[in-house]
Amino acid sequence: MHNFSVSLDGFGTGEGQQLETPFGHAGSRLMEWAFGTRTFREMGLHGQGEASRGVDEAFASAWAPGIGVEIMGRNKFGPQRGPWEDEDWKGWWGDDPPFHTPVVVLTHHPRPVLEMAGGTTFHFVDADPAAALEQARALAGGLDVRIGGGVSTVRQFLEADLIDHLHIVLVPIVLGRGERLWDGLEGLEERFTIEATPSPRGVIHLVFARRTSR
Amino acid sequence: MHNFSVSLDGFGTGEGQQLETPFGHAGSRLMEWAFGTRTFREMGLHGQGEASRGVDEAFASAWAPGIGVEIMGRNKFGPQRGPWEDEDWKGWWGDDPPFHTPVVVLTHHPRPVLEMAGGTTFHFVDADPAAALEQARALAGGLDVRIGGGVSTVRQFLEADLIDHLHIVLVPIVLGRGERLWDGLEGLEERFTIEATPSPRGVIHLVFARRTSR
C-alpha cells in the first residue's frame, strides 16, 4: 500500500463522496502533498511551480515499480452505490488510467472486464480479501500486489493481516468526519515496525514494515 | 500545553481509568517515550539505562520554565468521579508533586485549597475554560499558564481557542478505545502552524503555534 493519506484524527477520506468530490468534504486537502511531486504531475495531476524531487517524490514514486496488479474498493473506482445502473462509468481517470496493469475492483455487483488504453484492465470481483488477493496474484505476473484503497479496503486487508508494506502519509489536519482508517485495528503496531519521516511540506511519511519474526 | 501524547487513532488516554491505571488500558504506552528523558527521571519516573539528552528531552524539559500555574482536569488529579467521598486523596504524585506552582483543578465539586510540599498548591475550581484561565492567571505571578490535561480539558481549551502553544507527541500505536482528543476540532489546523519532528525513539513531536495574523 502506497501514498495513503490520513488526517490527524484518523480519517482517510471525508464525508459525502460525490462525482465532483471523490474525497467528500476533505476536498483535495489529503492529497495536496502529492500534487507537487513529479510522479503525480506525470499522472496528469497539475500542481503549480517546479515539481518536487524531494522526500515526497521519493515516496510517491515507489507506487509503481515492481507492481503487477492493484486491488481497489468500489468507492475508489466510482461514486455509485448498489447495482450498476449502466456500465458507462469507467472510473475517475478517463480513457487512459494511470495504473497500466490489471486492477481488481472489489464489488458485490460484478460486471464484464473493462479494457482501457495503456494496459489498464478493470476486473470486477466479489470476494473477501484473501480470495481477492489470490485472484490478483494470478493477474500479477509474479510481481507485487498493491492495495489501492479506499479506506475500508485498506482496513479490511489490515484486519486480515494481508499487508506487508504500508506507506501512510499523515496530514496534520483535523477532518472531523468521514471514514476512519484505524477502527478495529487496536494493537496494529505489534505486527509492524514503524518509521517516521517528516517532509518539509508539512506531512509525515509513516512506513509500516510487517515483522517477519512471527 | 506540553508533552501531551496521542495515539495514531487520536486517543489521549485509554479506556477504564482506575487507581492503578491512570491511562486505562493504554497502560504506560503513551508515555514511554518520556520515561527515558532526564526531565521525567528527575520527577521520579524511573526508566532504565542512561537518561536521554536528545530531542525527546529537549521537548520534555520545556514543560516547566516560565510556567507560573497549571490548569488540569479532575481526571488528571484522580480517578474519583462525582462528589468527593473524602478529601484524603491528594493526587497521584505523593506528598511532593512535581509541579512546584499553584495548580487549578477543574471540578464541579470544589474543596478547600490543598497545600503540598515543594510549593504545589491545588485550587479546586468550578468554572468554564475562560473563567478558569482568568483565575489561573491571577495565581501565575505574571508567568505563563500551562494546560496540563487530561484529554477533555485540552479539547475544551482548544475549542475555546485559548491555547497558543500545543506540543503533541504522536505515538505510533492504535489504541482502539479511550478518549479522543480531536473530536469537535474540525479545521483546527487553520488556527495553527504545525511543525513535525520525529524522535529516534519512534514518536513524532508536533508543535502547534497559534497564528497571530488573525
Interface residues (C-beta under 8 A of the other chain):
Chain A: L8 D9 G10 L170 P172 I173 V174 L175 G176 R177 R180 W182 D183 G184 L185 E186 G187 L188 E189 I194 A196 T197 P198 G202 I204 L206
Chain B: L8 D9 G10 L170 P172 I173 V174 L175 G176 R177 R180 W182 D183 G184 L185 E186 G187 L188 E189 I194 A196 T197 P198 G202 I204 L206
